[in-house]
Amino acid sequence: QVQLVESGGGEVQAGGSLTLSCISSERDWTSLTAGWFRQAPGKEREFVADISWNGGTTYLTDSVKGRFTISRDNAKKTLYLQMNDLKPEDTAVYYCTQSSAHTTDADMFISWGPGTQVTVSS
């Protein structure tokens, strides 16, 4: 069974930074698109960013453009999300996932991690 394990969450003040990491046990991870979603209390899970198998193409939701950067290290089977200038509205559980191609539809992603909490205080 494929496992994805996120780390790097925590509590920061507005304007601060965090870097999330996600390690995958997927054998074919280097051929998959990898992404991040987040879910705030009482809200639906929403797309944050994803990155193509070779890192050549990235997509970010409008609310994080210019502040978040997604990257991957295929040799380490690790996905990253660098988050700068964090805002209270970024507070959520962040999930790592993977899919066969770019999509913002959570139902099309497979093998979700358990999530890591990010809390941004004002």
C-alpha positions in Angstrom: 0.0 0.0 0.0 1.3 3.4 -1.0 2.1 5.8 1.8 2.5 9.5 1.8 3.7 11.2 4.9 3.6 15.0 5.4 5.7 17.0 7.8 6.7 20.6 8.5 3.4 22.0 9.7 3.1 24.2 12.8 2.0 27.5 14.1 3.4 30.8 12.8 2.4 34.4 12.9 1.1 36.2 9.9 3.9 37.0 7.5 5.9 34.0 8.6 7.1 31.0 6.5 6.9 27.3 6.6 8.1 24.5 4.4 6.0 21.4 4.1 7.5 18.1 3.0 5.9 14.9 1.8 7.7 11.5 1.3 6.1 8.9 -0.9 6.6 5.2 -0.9 5.0 5.0 -4.4 7.2 2.9 -6.7 6.3 4.9 -9.8 6.1 8.3 -8.0 8.6 9.8 -10.4 6.1 9.3 -13.3 3.2 11.0 -11.4 1.9 14.5 -10.9 2.2 15.4 -7.2 0.2 18.0 -5.4 -1.0 19.7 -2.2 -4.6 20.3 -1.1 -5.8 21.9 2.1 -8.9 21.8 4.2 -10.0 24.4 6.7 -12.5 23.7 9.4 -16.0 23.6 8.0 -14.8 23.9 4.4 -14.3 21.6 1.5 -10.8 20.3 0.6 -9.3 22.7 -1.9 -6.5 22.5 -4.5 -3.4 24.5 -3.5 -0.7 23.4 -6.1 0.6 20.6 -8.1 3.7 19.8 -10.1 4.4 17.5 -13.1 6.4 14.4 -12.9 9.6 16.1 -14.0 9.0 19.4 -12.2 8.7 21.2 -15.4 5.1 22.5 -15.0 3.5 23.8 -11.8 0.0 25.1 -11.0 -0.9 27.1 -8.0 -4.3 28.4 -7.0 -4.7 32.2 -7.3 -4.7 32.9 -3.6 -1.2 31.5 -3.1 0.5 32.7 -6.2 3.6 34.8 -5.4 3.7 33.4 -1.9 3.9 29.6 -2.2 6.3 27.5 -4.3 5.9 23.8 -5.1 8.9 21.6 -5.9 10.0 18.0 -5.9 13.1 15.9 -5.5 12.5 12.7 -7.5 15.7 11.0 -6.2 14.3 11.4 -2.6 10.6 10.9 -3.7 9.9 14.0 -1.8 7.4 16.8 -2.5 7.8 20.3 -1.0 5.6 23.3 -0.4 7.5 26.5 0.5 5.0 28.9 2.0 6.0 32.5 2.6 4.0 35.6 3.8 1.5 33.3 5.4 -1.9 34.7 6.2 -4.5 33.6 8.8 -6.7 32.4 5.9 -4.0 29.8 5.0 -4.8 28.0 8.3 -5.8 24.5 7.3 -4.7 20.9 7.3 -2.5 20.4 4.3 -2.5 17.1 2.4 0.0 15.6 0.0 -1.4 13.5 -2.9 -0.6 12.3 -6.4 -2.4 11.7 -9.7 -1.7 10.7 -13.3 -2.1 14.3 -14.6 -2.8 17.8 -13.5 -6.3 18.4 -12.1 -7.8 20.5 -9.4 -10.5 17.9 -8.7 -9.7 16.2 -5.4 -11.5 13.0 -6.5 -9.0 12.5 -9.3 -6.1 12.3 -6.9 -5.0 9.1 -5.2 -3.1 8.0 -2.2 -3.6 10.8 0.3 -1.4 11.4 3.2 -2.8 12.0 6.8 -2.2 15.7 6.6 -0.2 18.3 8.6 -1.7 21.2 10.4 -0.7 24.7 9.5 -2.0 27.5 11.8 -1.4 31.2 11.1 -2.1 33.6 13.8 -2.8 37.3 13.3 
